[in-house]
């Protein structure tokens, strides 16, 4: 499989993703477009935790030598998960209920060898800068690594370490991320444990934008080369995930992160799972607008087709300028899918044996009208959209087959020589 070089993606993106500003990497933008602002939380009134790099090394500080004034300032800056007053060396090195590397025993029990070659980072070695995202099971913070000065994203995972199911859910994301290693998949850089609570933080590279934020920005209309760049990277990342036996199960624009170098990375593997064994999987996955019809019809046996359907929705959305099948309920979602993609064939109903087939089988089937609905799309894009939005998941083929589509050939190498344009977008926060 051919990987699209970052330099090509950078020039393709033109004025959308330009050079980084000369400000410090942790500077926040002075303004945010109105539509982007609705996707982020206002800055917290909670004071940030500030610890010098010298004090933060190994999480060891002799508090007694800092004086009463220093201790008072530290207490004022205390923020719970990120304490400034660090534990004494003896207690840190031999924590109760932890292994020799410092990992909590409950974490070792569920992720095992996946973290054997790592040592835990301590919350005191990071400075929280801002809360930049919130999901059902996690919060995301922009933070500074006090040991390196690097800006990172910290994902705080919600779980109860006394609840085996909660721990198992949390551990699955770690196990999945540790198996993946690809330029277009977000990489787990480390784990942060907190002695003040049972919190666990996942450390990732900080990404300035996400695709949802870009598409929501007024005045942005993606060009065909830009869309090819995004889709090439998305399908390359999915091909790697599927090759490693991983289904993402929540591909959508807000989970596709983009940095100022034009690199796209698939993120948020909270709903991901391993597949390949003949065992049922939950169908309560994938955000509704990007959920394939077989999940809406109740199947519990599925494969890579669920991610490919979502990718097809995103491809069409980038050309269309808005989601192609937005609905408020599952019934409405399925109805809109059938109106666009056609009703399932009799053969499909018979072989699928879906739980909800009798509820949604129409007496007057819809005809497929993708070509008519998207007649203004580039002719090279329509065959790929038709394939990815097939009602039968087996007809969606694979990510590697999609990458061989005529939509991605030929590659216009002349774009490499085009100058970069200063981005007119503010630095977009992660998630």
Protein Blocks (a to p, Z undefined) as FASTA:
>chain_A
ZZddfklmmmmnmmmlccddfbdfkbccfbdcfklmmmpccddfbdcddddfklmggoia
cfklnojklmmmmmmmpghjacfbdcdfklmmmcghiafkopafklmmmnmmmmmmpccd
dfklpccfbdcbdcfkbccdddddfknopacddddddddfkbmklmmmmmmmmmmmmmpc
cfkbccdfbdcddfkbccdcddddddfbdfklmmmpghiacdfklmmmmmmmmmmmmmmm
mmnopafklacfklpccdfkopacdehjllgccehiacdddfbgcjfklccfklmnopab
dcfklmmmmmmmmmmmmmnopafbdcfbfklmmmmmmmmnopadfklmmmnopaklmmmm
cfbdcddfklmmmmmpcfklmmmmmmmmgfblmlnopaklmmmpmklpccdfklmmpccd
ddfbdcddeZZ
